[in-house]
Amino acid sequence: MANTIENIVIPVVNLFMGTLMKYVEEDKMHDVADNLLDKLEELVDGTGTKIDDAVFEPVFERIREAFNIPDGED
């Protein structure tokens, strides 16, 4: 499963950062990324299924770790 997660995480992180860099001013990037991740996490949590939790929660965690964006829910 780790390889599968890595195969998902890398393209998602690349897409995420590419989009941020293209459309968001540098000084606002951290806040926008945090808010976007919060909304995505809420969306995944609200589905009521465990499959998307297992797939996407590790992706969100890795993005937060890679770019030092604390969750704030700890």
N, CA, C and O atoms as a Maestro MAE file, in Angstrom:
{
 s_m_m2io_version
 :::
 2.0.0
}

f_m_ct {
 s_m_title
 :::
 protein
 m_atom[296] {
  # First column is atom index #
  i_m_mmod_type
  r_m_x_coord
  r_m_y_coord
  r_m_z_coord
  i_m_residue_number
  s_m_chain_name
  s_m_pdb_residue_name
  s_m_pdb_atom_name
  i_m_atomic_number
  :::
  1 25 0.811 -1.194 0.000 1 A "MET " " N  " 7
  2 3 0.000 0.000 0.000 1 A "MET " " CA " 6
  3 2 0.859 1.266 0.000 1 A "MET " " C  " 6
  4 15 0.458 2.286 -0.559 1 A "MET " " O  " 8
  5 25 2.029 1.204 0.619 2 A "ALA " " N  " 7
  6 3 2.890 2.389 0.671 2 A "ALA " " CA " 6
  7 2 3.263 2.869 -0.724 2 A "ALA " " C  " 6
  8 15 3.259 4.072 -0.984 2 A "ALA " " O  " 8
  9 25 3.586 1.940 -1.627 3 A "ASN " " N  " 7
  10 3 3.914 2.343 -2.993 3 A "ASN " " CA " 6
  11 2 2.726 2.992 -3.673 3 A "ASN " " C  " 6
  12 15 2.886 3.969 -4.404 3 A "ASN " " O  " 8
  13 25 1.543 2.463 -3.442 4 A "THR " " N  " 7
  14 3 0.339 3.052 -4.023 4 A "THR " " CA " 6
  15 2 0.144 4.465 -3.504 4 A "THR " " C  " 6
  16 15 -0.157 5.377 -4.274 4 A "THR " " O  " 8
  17 25 0.314 4.650 -2.208 5 A "ILE " " N  " 7
  18 3 0.179 5.980 -1.622 5 A "ILE " " CA " 6
  19 2 1.212 6.932 -2.222 5 A "ILE " " C  " 6
  20 15 0.881 8.067 -2.568 5 A "ILE " " O  " 8
  21 25 2.450 6.482 -2.347 6 A "GLU " " N  " 7
  22 3 3.495 7.319 -2.939 6 A "GLU " " CA " 6
  23 2 3.153 7.677 -4.383 6 A "GLU " " C  " 6
  24 15 3.412 8.799 -4.820 6 A "GLU " " O  " 8
  25 25 2.578 6.741 -5.122 7 A "ASN " " N  " 7
  26 3 2.199 7.009 -6.508 7 A "ASN " " CA " 6
  27 2 1.090 8.043 -6.593 7 A "ASN " " C  " 6
  28 15 0.950 8.721 -7.611 7 A "ASN " " O  " 8
  29 25 0.310 8.166 -5.549 8 A "ILE " " N  " 7
  30 3 -0.748 9.177 -5.502 8 A "ILE " " CA " 6
  31 2 -0.199 10.491 -4.954 8 A "ILE " " C  " 6
  32 15 -0.508 11.562 -5.476 8 A "ILE " " O  " 8
  33 25 0.604 10.410 -3.915 9 A "VAL " " N  " 7
  34 3 1.069 11.606 -3.212 9 A "VAL " " CA " 6
  35 2 1.906 12.506 -4.109 9 A "VAL " " C  " 6
  36 15 1.671 13.714 -4.156 9 A "VAL " " O  " 8
  37 25 2.854 11.958 -4.804 10 A "ILE " " N  " 7
  38 3 3.781 12.775 -5.593 10 A "ILE " " CA " 6
  39 2 3.061 13.601 -6.658 10 A "ILE " " C  " 6
  40 15 3.287 14.809 -6.726 10 A "ILE " " O  " 8
  41 25 2.200 13.002 -7.497 11 A "PRO " " N  " 7
  42 3 1.496 13.835 -8.475 11 A "PRO " " CA " 6
  43 2 0.555 14.857 -7.835 11 A "PRO " " C  " 6
  44 15 0.411 15.971 -8.341 11 A "PRO " " O  " 8
  45 25 -0.083 14.484 -6.730 12 A "VAL " " N  " 7
  46 3 -0.995 15.420 -6.067 12 A "VAL " " CA " 6
  47 2 -0.222 16.606 -5.498 12 A "VAL " " C  " 6
  48 15 -0.652 17.751 -5.638 12 A "VAL " " O  " 8
  49 25 0.905 16.342 -4.863 13 A "VAL " " N  " 7
  50 3 1.727 17.428 -4.319 13 A "VAL " " CA " 6
  51 2 2.220 18.326 -5.451 13 A "VAL " " C  " 6
  52 15 2.188 19.550 -5.325 13 A "VAL " " O  " 8
  53 25 2.669 17.741 -6.542 14 A "ASN " " N  " 7
  54 3 3.139 18.534 -7.683 14 A "ASN " " CA " 6
  55 2 2.027 19.408 -8.249 14 A "ASN " " C  " 6
  56 15 2.248 20.585 -8.534 14 A "ASN " " O  " 8
  57 25 0.851 18.850 -8.411 15 A "LEU " " N  " 7
  58 3 -0.293 19.608 -8.914 15 A "LEU " " CA " 6
  59 2 -0.663 20.720 -7.938 15 A "LEU " " C  " 6
  60 15 -0.894 21.862 -8.334 15 A "LEU " " O  " 8
  61 25 -0.714 20.370 -6.669 16 A "PHE " " N  " 7
  62 3 -1.069 21.318 -5.614 16 A "PHE " " CA " 6
  63 2 -0.119 22.515 -5.618 16 A "PHE " " C  " 6
  64 15 -0.560 23.664 -5.640 16 A "PHE " " O  " 8
  65 25 1.163 22.243 -5.597 17 A "MET " " N  " 7
  66 3 2.141 23.322 -5.534 17 A "MET " " CA " 6
  67 2 2.191 24.120 -6.834 17 A "MET " " C  " 6
  68 15 2.334 25.343 -6.809 17 A "MET " " O  " 8
  69 25 2.073 23.439 -7.956 18 A "GLY " " N  " 7
  70 3 2.060 24.145 -9.231 18 A "GLY " " CA " 6
  71 2 0.905 25.124 -9.322 18 A "GLY " " C  " 6
  72 15 1.068 26.249 -9.795 18 A "GLY " " O  " 8
  73 25 -0.250 24.695 -8.870 19 A "THR " " N  " 7
  74 3 -1.434 25.552 -8.881 19 A "THR " " CA " 6
  75 2 -1.253 26.727 -7.930 19 A "THR " " C  " 6
  76 15 -1.552 27.867 -8.284 19 A "THR " " O  " 8
  77 25 -0.768 26.454 -6.730 20 A "LEU " " N  " 7
  78 3 -0.533 27.542 -5.773 20 A "LEU " " CA " 6
  79 2 0.433 28.573 -6.341 20 A "LEU " " C  " 6
  80 15 0.184 29.776 -6.264 20 A "LEU " " O  " 8
  81 25 1.522 28.104 -6.904 21 A "MET " " N  " 7
  82 3 2.549 29.015 -7.403 21 A "MET " " CA " 6
  83 2 2.051 29.833 -8.589 21 A "MET " " C  " 6
  84 15 2.488 30.965 -8.792 21 A "MET " " O  " 8
  85 25 1.154 29.272 -9.357 22 A "LYS " " N  " 7
  86 3 0.653 29.959 -10.546 22 A "LYS " " CA " 6
  87 2 -0.366 31.045 -10.198 22 A "LYS " " C  " 6
  88 15 -0.380 32.104 -10.825 22 A "LYS " " O  " 8
  89 25 -1.214 30.789 -9.205 23 A "TYR " " N  " 7
  90 3 -2.356 31.663 -8.967 23 A "TYR " " CA " 6
  91 2 -2.332 32.455 -7.661 23 A "TYR " " C  " 6
  92 15 -3.168 33.339 -7.475 23 A "TYR " " O  " 8
  93 25 -1.417 32.169 -6.771 24 A "VAL " " N  " 7
  94 3 -1.448 32.800 -5.449 24 A "VAL " " CA " 6
  95 2 -0.164 33.592 -5.220 24 A "VAL " " C  " 6
  96 15 0.936 33.128 -5.522 24 A "VAL " " O  " 8
  97 25 -0.332 34.800 -4.678 25 A "GLU " " N  " 7
  98 3 0.832 35.610 -4.335 25 A "GLU " " CA " 6
  99 2 1.635 34.896 -3.255 25 A "GLU " " C  " 6
  100 15 1.072 34.240 -2.379 25 A "GLU " " O  " 8
  101 25 2.933 35.029 -3.327 26 A "GLU " " N  " 7
  102 3 3.825 34.276 -2.439 26 A "GLU " " CA " 6
  103 2 3.532 34.514 -0.955 26 A "GLU " " C  " 6
  104 15 3.572 33.574 -0.161 26 A "GLU " " O  " 8
  105 25 3.243 35.745 -0.580 27 A "ASP " " N  " 7
  106 3 3.024 36.042 0.837 27 A "ASP " " CA " 6
  107 2 1.704 35.483 1.375 27 A "ASP " " C  " 6
  108 15 1.503 35.443 2.589 27 A "ASP " " O  " 8
  109 25 0.813 35.056 0.495 28 A "LYS " " N  " 7
  110 3 -0.471 34.492 0.913 28 A "LYS " " CA " 6
  111 2 -0.537 32.972 0.728 28 A "LYS " " C  " 6
  112 15 -1.524 32.338 1.103 28 A "LYS " " O  " 8
  113 25 0.505 32.401 0.158 29 A "MET " " N  " 7
  114 3 0.505 30.987 -0.205 29 A "MET " " CA " 6
  115 2 0.267 30.060 0.991 29 A "MET " " C  " 6
  116 15 -0.506 29.108 0.882 29 A "MET " " O  " 8
  117 25 0.905 30.317 2.111 30 A "HIS " " N  " 7
  118 3 0.777 29.456 3.290 30 A "HIS " " CA " 6
  119 2 -0.667 29.424 3.777 30 A "HIS " " C  " 6
  120 15 -1.207 28.349 4.038 30 A "HIS " " O  " 8
  121 25 -1.296 30.588 3.900 31 A "ASP " " N  " 7
  122 3 -2.681 30.653 4.379 31 A "ASP " " CA " 6
  123 2 -3.648 30.004 3.398 31 A "ASP " " C  " 6
  124 15 -4.570 29.299 3.806 31 A "ASP " " O  " 8
  125 25 -3.440 30.240 2.112 32 A "VAL " " N  " 7
  126 3 -4.309 29.633 1.101 32 A "VAL " " CA " 6
  127 2 -4.171 28.121 1.130 32 A "VAL " " C  " 6
  128 15 -5.172 27.406 1.069 32 A "VAL " " O  " 8
  129 25 -2.944 27.626 1.222 33 A "ALA " " N  " 7
  130 3 -2.721 26.178 1.268 33 A "ALA " " CA " 6
  131 2 -3.374 25.572 2.503 33 A "ALA " " C  " 6
  132 15 -3.998 24.515 2.412 33 A "ALA " " O  " 8
  133 25 -3.242 26.223 3.651 34 A "ASP " " N  " 7
  134 3 -3.850 25.728 4.886 34 A "ASP " " CA " 6
  135 2 -5.370 25.681 4.758 34 A "ASP " " C  " 6
  136 15 -5.991 24.676 5.104 34 A "ASP " " O  " 8
  137 25 -5.967 26.753 4.266 35 A "ASN " " N  " 7
  138 3 -7.423 26.794 4.104 35 A "ASN " " CA " 6
  139 2 -7.913 25.759 3.104 35 A "ASN " " C  " 6
  140 15 -8.938 25.113 3.321 35 A "ASN " " O  " 8
  141 25 -7.182 25.603 2.010 36 A "LEU " " N  " 7
  142 3 -7.563 24.612 1.007 36 A "LEU " " CA " 6
  143 2 -7.489 23.202 1.582 36 A "LEU " " C  " 6
  144 15 -8.400 22.399 1.381 36 A "LEU " " O  " 8
  145 25 -6.421 22.903 2.288 37 A "LEU " " N  " 7
  146 3 -6.298 21.583 2.912 37 A "LEU " " CA " 6
  147 2 -7.396 21.358 3.949 37 A "LEU " " C  " 6
  148 15 -7.948 20.261 4.038 37 A "LEU " " O  " 8
  149 25 -7.717 22.386 4.730 38 A "ASP " " N  " 7
  150 3 -8.811 22.264 5.707 38 A "ASP " " CA " 6
  151 2 -10.116 21.889 5.012 38 A "ASP " " C  " 6
  152 15 -10.827 20.993 5.466 38 A "ASP " " O  " 8
  153 25 -10.432 22.568 3.919 39 A "LYS " " N  " 7
  154 3 -11.681 22.294 3.190 39 A "LYS " " CA " 6
  155 2 -11.675 20.893 2.584 39 A "LYS " " C  " 6
  156 15 -12.684 20.191 2.631 39 A "LYS " " O  " 8
  157 25 -10.549 20.490 2.019 40 A "LEU " " N  " 7
  158 3 -10.456 19.146 1.448 40 A "LEU " " CA " 6
  159 2 -10.603 18.079 2.529 40 A "LEU " " C  " 6
  160 15 -11.259 17.060 2.313 40 A "LEU " " O  " 8
  161 25 -9.997 18.313 3.687 41 A "GLU " " N  " 7
  162 3 -10.115 17.368 4.800 41 A "GLU " " CA " 6
  163 2 -11.560 17.267 5.279 41 A "GLU " " C  " 6
  164 15 -12.045 16.173 5.563 41 A "GLU " " O  " 8
  165 25 -12.247 18.403 5.368 42 A "GLU " " N  " 7
  166 3 -13.662 18.402 5.757 42 A "GLU " " CA " 6
  167 2 -14.497 17.624 4.748 42 A "GLU " " C  " 6
  168 15 -15.382 16.854 5.121 42 A "GLU " " O  " 8
  169 25 -14.210 17.832 3.481 43 A "LEU " " N  " 7
  170 3 -14.942 17.141 2.424 43 A "LEU " " CA " 6
  171 2 -14.766 15.635 2.531 43 A "LEU " " C  " 6
  172 15 -15.740 14.887 2.449 43 A "LEU " " O  " 8
  173 25 -13.540 15.190 2.711 44 A "VAL " " N  " 7
  174 3 -13.257 13.758 2.831 44 A "VAL " " CA " 6
  175 2 -13.890 13.196 4.101 44 A "VAL " " C  " 6
  176 15 -14.479 12.115 4.074 44 A "VAL " " O  " 8
  177 25 -13.772 13.918 5.207 45 A "ASP " " N  " 7
  178 3 -14.361 13.455 6.471 45 A "ASP " " CA " 6
  179 2 -15.878 13.346 6.379 45 A "ASP " " C  " 6
  180 15 -16.480 12.495 7.033 45 A "ASP " " O  " 8
  181 25 -16.491 14.194 5.580 46 A "GLY " " N  " 7
  182 3 -17.944 14.231 5.489 46 A "GLY " " CA " 6
  183 2 -18.572 13.181 4.597 46 A "GLY " " C  " 6
  184 15 -19.798 13.099 4.525 46 A "GLY " " O  " 8
  185 25 -17.778 12.381 3.920 47 A "THR " " N  " 7
  186 3 -18.360 11.403 2.999 47 A "THR " " CA " 6
  187 2 -18.943 10.199 3.708 47 A "THR " " C  " 6
  188 15 -19.827 9.531 3.169 47 A "THR " " O  " 8
  189 25 -18.467 9.912 4.900 48 A "GLY " " N  " 7
  190 3 -18.979 8.760 5.634 48 A "GLY " " CA " 6
  191 2 -18.371 7.434 5.221 48 A "GLY " " C  " 6
  192 15 -18.747 6.389 5.752 48 A "GLY " " O  " 8
  193 25 -17.435 7.459 4.283 49 A "THR " " N  " 7
  194 3 -16.762 6.219 3.891 49 A "THR " " CA " 6
  195 2 -15.350 6.220 4.460 49 A "THR " " C  " 6
  196 15 -14.808 7.273 4.797 49 A "THR " " O  " 8
  197 25 -14.769 5.056 4.564 50 A "LYS " " N  " 7
  198 3 -13.411 4.935 5.096 50 A "LYS " " CA " 6
  199 2 -12.367 4.815 3.988 50 A "LYS " " C  " 6
  200 15 -11.180 5.033 4.228 50 A "LYS " " O  " 8
  201 25 -12.804 4.471 2.779 51 A "ILE " " N  " 7
  202 3 -11.857 4.287 1.672 51 A "ILE " " CA " 6
  203 2 -11.173 5.603 1.337 51 A "ILE " " C  " 6
  204 15 -9.947 5.659 1.242 51 A "ILE " " O  " 8
  205 25 -11.956 6.660 1.158 52 A "ASP " " N  " 7
  206 3 -11.331 7.938 0.827 52 A "ASP " " CA " 6
  207 2 -10.487 8.463 1.987 52 A "ASP " " C  " 6
  208 15 -9.486 9.144 1.766 52 A "ASP " " O  " 8
  209 25 -10.886 8.150 3.225 53 A "ASP " " N  " 7
  210 3 -10.050 8.525 4.376 53 A "ASP " " CA " 6
  211 2 -8.673 7.871 4.262 53 A "ASP " " C  " 6
  212 15 -7.648 8.520 4.469 53 A "ASP " " O  " 8
  213 25 -8.664 6.598 3.934 54 A "ALA " " N  " 7
  214 3 -7.411 5.843 3.843 54 A "ALA " " CA " 6
  215 2 -6.533 6.342 2.701 54 A "ALA " " C  " 6
  216 15 -5.307 6.285 2.791 54 A "ALA " " O  " 8
  217 25 -7.146 6.826 1.640 55 A "VAL " " N  " 7
  218 3 -6.381 7.292 0.481 55 A "VAL " " CA " 6
  219 2 -5.919 8.735 0.663 55 A "VAL " " C  " 6
  220 15 -4.744 9.041 0.458 55 A "VAL " " O  " 8
  221 25 -6.833 9.618 1.046 56 A "PHE " " N  " 7
  222 3 -6.525 11.045 1.016 56 A "PHE " " CA " 6
  223 2 -5.919 11.608 2.293 56 A "PHE " " C  " 6
  224 15 -5.121 12.542 2.221 56 A "PHE " " O  " 8
  225 25 -6.268 11.078 3.453 57 A "GLU " " N  " 7
  226 3 -5.702 11.626 4.685 57 A "GLU " " CA " 6
  227 2 -4.175 11.554 4.707 57 A "GLU " " C  " 6
  228 15 -3.536 12.522 5.120 57 A "GLU " " O  " 8
  229 25 -3.561 10.441 4.279 58 A "PRO " " N  " 7
  230 3 -2.088 10.428 4.220 58 A "PRO " " CA " 6
  231 2 -1.522 11.444 3.224 58 A "PRO " " C  " 6
  232 15 -0.440 11.990 3.439 58 A "PRO " " O  " 8
  233 25 -2.248 11.693 2.147 59 A "VAL " " N  " 7
  234 3 -1.807 12.687 1.163 59 A "VAL " " CA " 6
  235 2 -1.809 14.070 1.804 59 A "VAL " " C  " 6
  236 15 -0.841 14.821 1.682 59 A "VAL " " O  " 8
  237 25 -2.901 14.398 2.485 60 A "PHE " " N  " 7
  238 3 -2.988 15.702 3.136 60 A "PHE " " CA " 6
  239 2 -1.904 15.859 4.197 60 A "PHE " " C  " 6
  240 15 -1.290 16.920 4.311 60 A "PHE " " O  " 8
  241 25 -1.671 14.807 4.969 61 A "GLU " " N  " 7
  242 3 -0.629 14.851 6.001 61 A "GLU " " CA " 6
  243 2 0.746 15.090 5.390 61 A "GLU " " C  " 6
  244 15 1.535 15.881 5.908 61 A "GLU " " O  " 8
  245 25 1.028 14.403 4.284 62 A "ARG " " N  " 7
  246 3 2.340 14.560 3.628 62 A "ARG " " CA " 6
  247 2 2.519 15.972 3.078 62 A "ARG " " C  " 6
  248 15 3.603 16.546 3.176 62 A "ARG " " O  " 8
  249 25 1.462 16.528 2.502 63 A "ILE " " N  " 7
  250 3 1.548 17.898 1.993 63 A "ILE " " CA " 6
  251 2 1.826 18.854 3.152 63 A "ILE " " C  " 6
  252 15 2.685 19.729 3.050 63 A "ILE " " O  " 8
  253 25 1.097 18.682 4.251 64 A "ARG " " N  " 7
  254 3 1.301 19.550 5.419 64 A "ARG " " CA " 6
  255 2 2.728 19.421 5.959 64 A "ARG " " C  " 6
  256 15 3.356 20.423 6.299 64 A "ARG " " O  " 8
  257 25 3.236 18.193 6.036 65 A "GLU " " N  " 7
  258 3 4.605 17.977 6.518 65 A "GLU " " CA " 6
  259 2 5.633 18.576 5.568 65 A "GLU " " C  " 6
  260 15 6.573 19.244 5.999 65 A "GLU " " O  " 8
  261 25 5.449 18.335 4.277 66 A "ALA " " N  " 7
  262 3 6.429 18.770 3.283 66 A "ALA " " CA " 6
  263 2 6.574 20.289 3.240 66 A "ALA " " C  " 6
  264 15 7.660 20.809 2.987 66 A "ALA " " O  " 8
  265 25 5.475 20.992 3.488 67 A "PHE " " N  " 7
  266 3 5.498 22.444 3.357 67 A "PHE " " CA " 6
  267 2 5.265 23.171 4.678 67 A "PHE " " C  " 6
  268 15 4.952 24.362 4.704 67 A "PHE " " O  " 8
  269 25 5.426 22.420 5.787 68 A "ASN " " N  " 7
  270 3 5.316 22.995 7.129 68 A "ASN " " CA " 6
  271 2 4.018 23.781 7.305 68 A "ASN " " C  " 6
  272 15 4.028 24.960 7.659 68 A "ASN " " O  " 8
  273 25 2.909 23.101 7.050 69 A "ILE " " N  " 7
  274 3 1.583 23.689 7.217 69 A "ILE " " CA " 6
  275 2 0.878 22.900 8.312 69 A "ILE " " C  " 6
  276 15 0.233 21.892 8.025 69 A "ILE " " O  " 8
  277 25 0.991 23.343 9.572 70 A "PRO " " N  " 7
  278 3 0.361 22.599 10.660 70 A "PRO " " CA " 6
  279 2 -1.151 22.536 10.493 70 A "PRO " " C  " 6
  280 15 -1.767 23.442 9.930 70 A "PRO " " O  " 8
  281 25 -1.735 21.457 10.989 71 A "ASP " " N  " 7
  282 3 -3.179 21.264 10.860 71 A "ASP " " CA " 6
  283 2 -3.952 22.166 11.809 71 A "ASP " " C  " 6
  284 15 -5.029 22.652 11.462 71 A "ASP " " O  " 8
  285 25 -3.424 22.391 12.988 72 A "GLY " " N  " 7
  286 3 -4.110 23.245 13.938 72 A "GLY " " CA " 6
  287 2 -5.229 22.557 14.686 72 A "GLY " " C  " 6
  288 15 -5.900 23.186 15.504 72 A "GLY " " O  " 8
  289 25 -5.447 21.267 14.423 73 A "GLU " " N  " 7
  290 3 -6.506 20.524 15.102 73 A "GLU " " CA " 6
  291 2 -5.939 19.570 16.139 73 A "GLU " " C  " 6
  292 15 -6.682 18.796 16.741 73 A "GLU " " O  " 8
  293 25 -4.640 19.617 16.353 74 A "ASP " " N  " 7
  294 3 -4.007 18.698 17.303 74 A "ASP " " CA " 6
  295 2 -4.258 19.129 18.729 74 A "ASP " " C  " 6
  296 15 -3.798 18.471 19.662 74 A "ASP " " O  " 8
  :::
 }
 m_bond[295] {
  # First column is bond index #
  i_m_from
  i_m_to
  i_m_order
  :::
  1 1 2 1
  2 2 3 1
  3 3 4 2
  4 3 5 1
  5 5 6 1
  6 6 7 1
  7 7 8 2
  8 7 9 1
  9 9 10 1
  10 10 11 1
  11 11 12 2
  12 11 13 1
  13 13 14 1
  14 14 15 1
  15 15 16 2
  16 15 17 1
  17 17 18 1
  18 18 19 1
  19 19 20 2
  20 19 21 1
  21 21 22 1
  22 22 23 1
  23 23 24 2
  24 23 25 1
  25 25 26 1
  26 26 27 1
  27 27 28 2
  28 27 29 1
  29 29 30 1
  30 30 31 1
  31 31 32 2
  32 31 33 1
  33 33 34 1
  34 34 35 1
  35 35 36 2
  36 35 37 1
  37 37 38 1
  38 38 39 1
  39 39 40 2
  40 39 41 1
  41 41 42 1
  42 42 43 1
  43 43 44 2
  44 43 45 1
  45 45 46 1
  46 46 47 1
  47 47 48 2
  48 47 49 1
  49 49 50 1
  50 50 51 1
  51 51 52 2
  52 51 53 1
  53 53 54 1
  54 54 55 1
  55 55 56 2
  56 55 57 1
  57 57 58 1
  58 58 59 1
  59 59 60 2
  60 59 61 1
  61 61 62 1
  62 62 63 1
  63 63 64 2
  64 63 65 1
  65 65 66 1
  66 66 67 1
  67 67 68 2
  68 67 69 1
  69 69 70 1
  70 70 71 1
  71 71 72 2
  72 71 73 1
  73 73 74 1
  74 74 75 1
  75 75 76 2
  76 75 77 1
  77 77 78 1
  78 78 79 1
  79 79 80 2
  80 79 81 1
  81 81 82 1
  82 82 83 1
  83 83 84 2
  84 83 85 1
  85 85 86 1
  86 86 87 1
  87 87 88 2
  88 87 89 1
  89 89 90 1
  90 90 91 1
  91 91 92 2
  92 91 93 1
  93 93 94 1
  94 94 95 1
  95 95 96 2
  96 95 97 1
  97 97 98 1
  98 98 99 1
  99 99 100 2
  100 99 101 1
  101 101 102 1
  102 102 103 1
  103 103 104 2
  104 103 105 1
  105 105 106 1
  106 106 107 1
  107 107 108 2
  108 107 109 1
  109 109 110 1
  110 110 111 1
  111 111 112 2
  112 111 113 1
  113 113 114 1
  114 114 115 1
  115 115 116 2
  116 115 117 1
  117 117 118 1
  118 118 119 1
  119 119 120 2
  120 119 121 1
  121 121 122 1
  122 122 123 1
  123 123 124 2
  124 123 125 1
  125 125 126 1
  126 126 127 1
  127 127 128 2
  128 127 129 1
  129 129 130 1
  130 130 131 1
  131 131 132 2
  132 131 133 1
  133 133 134 1
  134 134 135 1
  135 135 136 2
  136 135 137 1
  137 137 138 1
  138 138 139 1
  139 139 140 2
  140 139 141 1
  141 141 142 1
  142 142 143 1
  143 143 144 2
  144 143 145 1
  145 145 146 1
  146 146 147 1
  147 147 148 2
  148 147 149 1
  149 149 150 1
  150 150 151 1
  151 151 152 2
  152 151 153 1
  153 153 154 1
  154 154 155 1
  155 155 156 2
  156 155 157 1
  157 157 158 1
  158 158 159 1
  159 159 160 2
  160 159 161 1
  161 161 162 1
  162 162 163 1
  163 163 164 2
  164 163 165 1
  165 165 166 1
  166 166 167 1
  167 167 168 2
  168 167 169 1
  169 169 170 1
  170 170 171 1
  171 171 172 2
  172 171 173 1
  173 173 174 1
  174 174 175 1
  175 175 176 2
  176 175 177 1
  177 177 178 1
  178 178 179 1
  179 179 180 2
  180 179 181 1
  181 181 182 1
  182 182 183 1
  183 183 184 2
  184 183 185 1
  185 185 186 1
  186 186 187 1
  187 187 188 2
  188 187 189 1
  189 189 190 1
  190 190 191 1
  191 191 192 2
  192 191 193 1
  193 193 194 1
  194 194 195 1
  195 195 196 2
  196 195 197 1
  197 197 198 1
  198 198 199 1
  199 199 200 2
  200 199 201 1
  201 201 202 1
  202 202 203 1
  203 203 204 2
  204 203 205 1
  205 205 206 1
  206 206 207 1
  207 207 208 2
  208 207 209 1
  209 209 210 1
  210 210 211 1
  211 211 212 2
  212 211 213 1
  213 213 214 1
  214 214 215 1
  215 215 216 2
  216 215 217 1
  217 217 218 1
  218 218 219 1
  219 219 220 2
  220 219 221 1
  221 221 222 1
  222 222 223 1
  223 223 224 2
  224 223 225 1
  225 225 226 1
  226 226 227 1
  227 227 228 2
  228 227 229 1
  229 229 230 1
  230 230 231 1
  231 231 232 2
  232 231 233 1
  233 233 234 1
  234 234 235 1
  235 235 236 2
  236 235 237 1
  237 237 238 1
  238 238 239 1
  239 239 240 2
  240 239 241 1
  241 241 242 1
  242 242 243 1
  243 243 244 2
  244 243 245 1
  245 245 246 1
  246 246 247 1
  247 247 248 2
  248 247 249 1
  249 249 250 1
  250 250 251 1
  251 251 252 2
  252 251 253 1
  253 253 254 1
  254 254 255 1
  255 255 256 2
  256 255 257 1
  257 257 258 1
  258 258 259 1
  259 259 260 2
  260 259 261 1
  261 261 262 1
  262 262 263 1
  263 263 264 2
  264 263 265 1
  265 265 266 1
  266 266 267 1
  267 267 268 2
  268 267 269 1
  269 269 270 1
  270 270 271 1
  271 271 272 2
  272 271 273 1
  273 273 274 1
  274 274 275 1
  275 275 276 2
  276 275 277 1
  277 277 278 1
  278 278 279 1
  279 279 280 2
  280 279 281 1
  281 281 282 1
  282 282 283 1
  283 283 284 2
  284 283 285 1
  285 285 286 1
  286 286 287 1
  287 287 288 2
  288 287 289 1
  289 289 290 1
  290 290 291 1
  291 291 292 2
  292 291 293 1
  293 293 294 1
  294 294 295 1
  295 295 296 2
  :::
 }
}
